[in-house]
Each structure stands twice: as C-alpha cells, then as structure tokens.
C-alpha cells in the first residue's frame, strides 16, 4: 500500500513539472527538438584570429533591442544583433528570429510556423518568453530583417 502511494505521488509530481515547465517556451518539434535558427552564414565566411573575428555577411547591419522581455533570455537590451534583409520567403525558416512591421513598430520574434494560403506565404511568430503566438498571419512584406548573429 505504501509503495503504491509513493509511486502515485511521484507520478503526480513529474506530471506537474512536465505541464508547467513548458508553458512559455517555443513549441516542441518532431523528436522533442525546439526549432533553432537556420545556418545563414557558411563556415567559410567566418575567420577567427587571435585578436579578432572576421565574418563576411553581405548586406549586414547592426541592431540593438528594447527591454520588452518577450525574447528573454535570448535577446535583451544588452545584446547586439547582426541582421540582413531577407530576399524572399525561401530565406526564412522555422526557428529563425525576424523583425517585422506591426502597427506598434518593429517586433522581433521567432518563426514557429510557415505556411501558404490563398494570399501566399505566411509566418506565425512568437516571442520565446510569451505564452501565446502573435496575433494573425505575418506576410513576407511585413518582415524587414532576419537575425543572423547575436553578440553578447
């Protein structure tokens, strides 16, 4: 009897941990993998010296971030971002972090879904620290930048 109660308590404990620990994270993909950003910079474009690093990224620009907490712990106000302007929807993958134009300004969130409907390609985005995806479908024309590097 004591052994049965102990097993039941352990199962309840692990159930609570499982259901509460993933509530604000990026949805899990196949094989419990979270989508990671695509490798947009080939290894041949990165040269590491003793005193500097040179990265060849055509069209790159530098950016900083506001303290919104939506992308914690990946991005925060002290992170430096390297971004490019994507050329087409084919340059954007699930797991990538993009900046898109919204009525309130640029929002930087992760692509969690990519699909196509009667209007063309769309993206569903979500802040890593947000419990729900952003409202509505985001179209390629709204996406202004694709994050290709973060420097802390």
N, C-alpha and C positions, 0 to 999 in steps of 0.2 A: 504494500500500500504506500509506504513512504517513498519507495523508488518510483512509483507511478506519479506521485505528486511532484517529485523533484524533476522528472522528465517534462511534465506539463508546464511547470514554472520556467524551465529552461527554454522550451519551445515558445512560450508567450514572450519571454524576454527578447529572444532573437527575432521574433515577428515584429515586435515594436521597433527595434533598432532598424530592421530592414525597411519598414514602411515609413519611418520618419527621417532616415538619413539621406534619402534621395529626392526629397520633395522639391528642392530648389535647384537641382542640378540639371545639366543638359541631358535630354533623354538618351537612354542607352540604345545602341545599335545592335546589329547581329553579334552574337558571342559576347555580350555584355561590354562591348567596346563603346566608348564615347567618341563621337566624330572629332577628329583633330584637323587642324588646318592642313590644306594641301601644300605640298612642297613646291612653292612658286620660284625658288631660287636654286638653280642647279649647283651642285657641289663645286664644279669647275669655276663658278663665278665667285667663290669665296677663297681669299688668300689670307692666311694667318702668319704674321711676322712676330718677332719677339716684342715689339713695341707698338704694333698697330694691326688692325684688321681692315682689309680692303674687300668690299663687296660690290660687284658690278650688277646694278639693277637699273635697267633703262627706265627713265621717267619717274624715278623715286622722288618722294618728298618726305619731309619730317613733319610730325604732328605731336601734339600733347593732348591730354584728356582732362575733362572736368571730373570732379569728385561726386559722381552720381550713385556709386555703389552697385550699379546694375551689372558690371562685368567683374566685380571682385571675385576672387583675388587676382585674376589675370591682368586686368588693366585698372589703374588708378591714377590719380593726379600726378604722381611722380614718375610714371612710365613714359618712355619716349617711343613713338611709333614710326615705322617706316611704311609708307603706303604708295600704291600705284593706282592709276585709273584703269579699271578693267576694260578691255576692248570689246568683249562680248559676253553673253551669259555663259558660254562654254568655259570662260576663265574663272568661274565661281563655282566652288564645290561645297557640299555639305561639310560643316566643320570650320569653314573659313569665317573670318571676322571681317565685316564690312561696315562702312559708314554710309547711311542712306538719308535722303532728304525727307523729313516729315514736317508737318505744319509748325511744330515747336523748334525746328532746327535739325542739325545733323545728329543722328543717333548711331552709336557704334554697338552692334550686337552680332551674335553668331548665327550663321545659317544652319537651321536644323532640318529644313526640308526644301527640296527643289522639285517643282512640278511644271506641268503645262496644262493650260485650259484654252478656251476659245479665244482669249486675248493674248495668248503666247506664254512665254516662260514666266514663272513667278517664284518667289522665295518666301519662306516663313522664317522669321528671325526671332531670337530670344536672347535676353541678357542672361549670362550664366548664373547670376545671383537672383534672377526674377523667377517667381513661381509659375508664371504663365507666358506663352509666346506673345509677341507684339500683335496688336490687332490688325487684321486684314492681310492681304497678299501684297508683297513688295515687288514691284516690277523693276526690270533691269535699268530702266531710265531713271529711277529714283536712286540707284546705287552710284555713289560718287567716288568712293575709294575702296580698295581692297588692302587690308593689312598684311604685309609680307614679313614684318620683323618687329620685335619688341626688345628694347634695350632698357634695363633697369639700372 
